[in-house]
Amino acid sequence: MNVIKRLIVSFFERSPQTDTDCSGNKIGNGAYALTIPSDFQKIGQLSVNISLNTEVNGQFPRGSMHSKIYTDGETILFVQRMSSPAGNNYFKQLGGEKVAQWGKDWCKNTYSMNVLDTTQEFEKYNKFIKEKGFSECSDYLVEMYDRLASRTSIARVIVFTPNDVAKYPAVPTSSARYHVENNN
């Protein structure tokens, strides 16, 4: 758990000045910029289409979570972004424990993921993890940090840690988590 705390703290540190020693890797730009510890190495990227929830009859919006994936050998990070699927849609406020740190508000949720019984979205993340040759684990602790980078985009970091996670709820479907409204 100490690795996760160190990891989360380093996500939101200010980027170093050019004349200072860098102890982390800055990834992303603008509202999506994060600094992760230097012991995390990039292992790939992945885009996953997900269903979104809307209250507009007859619409079935889909989004795409674009991920850059990093690991320190055990903990796996999916650093993600998603924009609204249409110019006239925007995201409703996200749910979860409000965490105000480093001048930004985040929503934190903790879940469990059983690799044999999970959502379509998380099944694709699990497949990626397996394909990269990580030791097979039947359960992961999934810590999800997300925020609205703007009304039309979401920044999210998912931290996967092999663990016994019986006390946490299963990861929800994307349509249960992300709601879009029409801006008209």
Secondary structure as GFF3:
##gff-version 3
##sequence-region A 1 184
A	DSSP	alpha_helix	2	11	.	.	.	ID=ss1
A	DSSP	beta_strand	24	27	.	.	.	ID=ss2
A	DSSP	three_ten_helix	30	32	.	.	.	ID=ss3
A	DSSP	beta_strand	34	37	.	.	.	ID=ss4
A	DSSP	beta_strand	41	51	.	.	.	ID=ss5
A	DSSP	beta_strand	53	54	.	.	.	ID=ss6
A	DSSP	beta_strand	62	71	.	.	.	ID=ss7
A	DSSP	beta_strand	76	83	.	.	.	ID=ss8
A	DSSP	beta_strand	89	91	.	.	.	ID=ss9
A	DSSP	beta_strand	97	101	.	.	.	ID=ss10
A	DSSP	beta_strand	104	114	.	.	.	ID=ss11
A	DSSP	alpha_helix	120	131	.	.	.	ID=ss12
A	DSSP	beta_strand	139	150	.	.	.	ID=ss13
A	DSSP	beta_strand	153	162	.	.	.	ID=ss14
A	DSSP	alpha_helix	174	177	.	.	.	ID=ss15
A	DSSP	beta_strand	179	182	.	.	.	ID=ss16
###
